[in-house]
């Protein structure tokens, strides 16, 4: 095990698209255990998520990453040293590890790692069986409350959360329409994932296609992008329709350019509901979600796809992929062999 810890620290608040120069790659001494109730983890995979763009610009549901701090990131790795009898060297764990090779995590209270079950690949544990799967599960089922036969539309449908939302909606007996960017992504969600229809927002008129693909209008719109697509979905909302606000990636690089919905009066006319949520609010219920997600996955009813970039030094580039549409499925960064 190397005595060096490569670390990416925030060097500047980004202006627009994240740049490599917004981060400072350093070689620092590897952290060591200093007291009981700690584990030293060698990070193997890092989760790359749109919300990270917000974390480095402003306070939100979490404080902004401070200049000079290690870039915040969820990830998974292997325990290499432990001062807690409940964790042994070799255990695979996930947690908030940051953009770095090694991290010391507390094993009690906030920030403690989650021990991963044997046989679950790390890539799946950070995707369909991780935070993105949980986000889809609780956002759709608790906020959207789908009923059999309803029409569910999800934007960012070929991304980590969107692909899970659509599949869970199908398992609940819904008609599912996905909005994605590009023919390949649209073919993937209607082919392999089983969505009923797809709309290519890069090549098609979204509002017109929503009218065509949702003849009974939209009962649930799961929003990952905001902006004009949210507005188009509101225009086609069904009576008692629900809008689940999960993200607004269209405005993350320039918050001043994010448009408010001009069609919000559809909520009044259709007696609709629009509600946001944060997955942190559901951490006391992750057991029930993991049980059902795991059963679906083992039975082949939920499919997963990951997009892996190699090398810690490429973390900023991996984050940019989310905003240029280059990734399909869950974006991960591999930084070491397991």
Secondary structure as GFF3:
##gff-version 3
##sequence-region A 1 338
A	DSSP	beta_strand	4	10	.	.	.	ID=ss1
A	DSSP	three_ten_helix	20	22	.	.	.	ID=ss2
A	DSSP	beta_strand	23	29	.	.	.	ID=ss3
A	DSSP	beta_strand	38	47	.	.	.	ID=ss4
A	DSSP	alpha_helix	51	55	.	.	.	ID=ss5
A	DSSP	beta_strand	74	82	.	.	.	ID=ss6
A	DSSP	beta_strand	92	96	.	.	.	ID=ss7
A	DSSP	beta_strand	102	106	.	.	.	ID=ss8
A	DSSP	beta_strand	114	115	.	.	.	ID=ss9
A	DSSP	alpha_helix	122	125	.	.	.	ID=ss10
A	DSSP	alpha_helix	131	138	.	.	.	ID=ss11
A	DSSP	pi_helix	139	144	.	.	.	ID=ss12
A	DSSP	beta_strand	151	155	.	.	.	ID=ss13
A	DSSP	alpha_helix	160	171	.	.	.	ID=ss14
A	DSSP	beta_strand	175	180	.	.	.	ID=ss15
A	DSSP	alpha_helix	183	191	.	.	.	ID=ss16
A	DSSP	beta_strand	197	200	.	.	.	ID=ss17
A	DSSP	alpha_helix	206	213	.	.	.	ID=ss18
A	DSSP	beta_strand	218	223	.	.	.	ID=ss19
A	DSSP	alpha_helix	227	235	.	.	.	ID=ss20
A	DSSP	beta_strand	237	245	.	.	.	ID=ss21
A	DSSP	three_ten_helix	249	251	.	.	.	ID=ss22
A	DSSP	three_ten_helix	255	257	.	.	.	ID=ss23
A	DSSP	alpha_helix	265	269	.	.	.	ID=ss24
A	DSSP	beta_strand	273	276	.	.	.	ID=ss25
A	DSSP	three_ten_helix	279	285	.	.	.	ID=ss26
A	DSSP	alpha_helix	286	298	.	.	.	ID=ss27
A	DSSP	beta_strand	306	310	.	.	.	ID=ss28
A	DSSP	three_ten_helix	312	314	.	.	.	ID=ss29
A	DSSP	alpha_helix	315	324	.	.	.	ID=ss30
A	DSSP	beta_strand	330	334	.	.	.	ID=ss31
###
